[in-house]
Amino acid sequence: MKVLVVGPGGREHAMIMSLLRDPHVSEVHAAPGNAGIAQDVPVHPLNAQDPEAVVALARDLAADLVVVGPEAPLVAGAADALTEAGIPVFGPSREAARIEGSKAFAKEVMAAAGVPTARAVATSDLARVREAFEEFGAPYVVKDDGLAAGKGVVVTEDRDRAEAHARECLDAGGSVLVEEFLDGPEVSLFVLSDGTHVVPLQPAQDFKRVRDGDQGPNTGGMGAYTPLDWLPEGFTQEVVDRVARPVVDELRRRGTPFTGVLYCGLAVTSRGTRVIEFNARFGDPETQSVLAVLQTPLGQLLLDAARGRLDEDRALEWAPGASVTIVLAAHNYPGAPRKGDVITGLEDAAHEADTWVVHAGTDRNEAGELVSAGGRVLAVVSRGADLRQARERGYRGMEHITLDGSHYRTDIALAASEGRIETPVTPAASSPGAGHAPAVDGRPAADAAEEQA
């Protein structure tokens, strides 16, 4: 089969690497891609938020499957246009993608489906925001209701800062969600859906804060790892039964079936597992680690989802051991990152055992040199017999790479590799209310929401 992957980042590069390992896939194209993707497959210029342009390219390439990576093209209706054109697409319709595009809509769906989540107030009235602050107390969680490129959420003990963020969102003509704070370890679970059936992948955990020890501002994600051996037995099935399947059923009941990957952002609290939020696509950088250990052919899996042929009894195959992803960020990230700095050492990094480099924000300058072109520039992904070995290989690989002013965290998966993570409870997702639990690695689960929103 011929596959077109839409998107420019590390998530898309990881998917392309996995697709190239699939014996069912004869050809992979990307649009618009990046410098690293261009080394692996043909790339094409594309405004991914123009649904008709996506369709036109898919037709020109005679693509058998289109995989839409980022959220913005989905919310713009790329999957709808492809479906109307008769082209199989892995990615939800515009209406189904509202599960990510509108946090208030996601809360509405969860309420209808009986899915456990934080209490919340959706409003466009500042007075109601203040009432919610009184009701829920600190820390205050304020989310812009729409897509906000990772800038839409504030989690803070400072009420004035929380109110200022709410006012900024409302002044821009939007609405906000004020939520109670969920304290506990964060888990990302990707669940594939064909609109009716659901198949979970392996859980992962990412690291949002920019500096070691989970200090500094939130980012798009500075690293990830899988598996999560510290999770209670039966966790994944519990989430499928109490979260993913009810949501997919509810969306189908509404006439907007969800086809694609439902990213469940979860908090494991002392009173059960709670949904922080949903995304309508694979997450970055968790995708890099999860796909690194997936041995089931990805292309056929995604095509089956696109064509409504997923089997919930399908047993996915996973490589033994663990995978760790370490993100290299540009100077000044997560502020305004500096671009155009030359990157070297990637070939040496990839010489480490079971280690490779996934490109995110990279480009070529006029001299043909590889340069930085975004905040999160690339990631080193490694596999090992366990987390300790995967970490060692990944960090040895990272030491070979040079990028002026760049930085990366040195503690990705450290606590897990040393067996220092404990969950407060079994995942009793049906228990009422939200609880409080010790943070993992010092990271409360709401950290995830601040960037994923």
C-alpha angles and dihedrals in degrees: 000000000000114000130195115201115200117207144066108236152076093281090058093045090052091050091049092051089052093046091052088059091055112100089207091062115084099173138013127196129182135204124225093343125163138253094282094047089050089060090059107035140007113280129206132199111250143162094222092194091063104085094195091052089053091051093047092053093046089052093047090053094042087229117193091200135017118204113198110205110182128057099234097068089047093052088046090058103255093143092049092054093047092048091049088052090053095247116137110242132187103214136073128269121260091262095047091046088062084086083081101021094061122033091193089056090049090053090049091052092047092050091051092047095045093241116163113243142140118293110257145179120214112201148145092206119096091206090058089049089057091048090053090051088056092046098049102029127201140003088056119215116198121175130188103234096229138050109300106171092247094309098093105090135066121189110184147143087221108094093193091056091048092050092047090055091049091049091049091053093046094046088056088060097258137112133241141219118223111198139183112253119259113209117195144076117315124230130186117208122182114206120189116216135186091193093272110033129049132208119186125217124210117294119250138184127219135197116232104177115090100228138050116279089032093283129147132030126330121266138185087274131300098207147332144203143198147235108041102210091176093068117106117261111270094023096131094048090047091055091047092050099041103030120015102038095045091051093048089047092050094050091049090049088055091054095252105101115196114235115178134036121331106207107208112201105198141184120208102213133176089261099046142289115316131189113242091185146309131250124199096221144037115296125237126254096010090065090063092058098038095050090045089069099034109109098175107100106265100205095058091044093054093043091052089052091049092050097044095251104121116135114210090209091059109126112215119213120231131191114243119253129027143297129218127192121200119191123215111209130198126248112290095012128179084034119058100322121221113243135199099046115143118250122209139170100051095127091052090049091054091052089074112101115274091353131126140164123246115199123221114155103019135128142161123256125217090274090055093250120145109250140176116266104170147020100272100042105181144329134230110221122194138177126207143165086265139355093274093058093042090052093049092051093046095050092045087054092049091053089067094058123089126194119156112249094001125142141190138181118261097200104063108146090350098130092045092049089053094048094245098133123095130174118226097222146357110274097272093169094173097061114113126252131008123286141203128241138167113282118250114239083353088297119130113207092243088072087076093054092054092067103024091058 
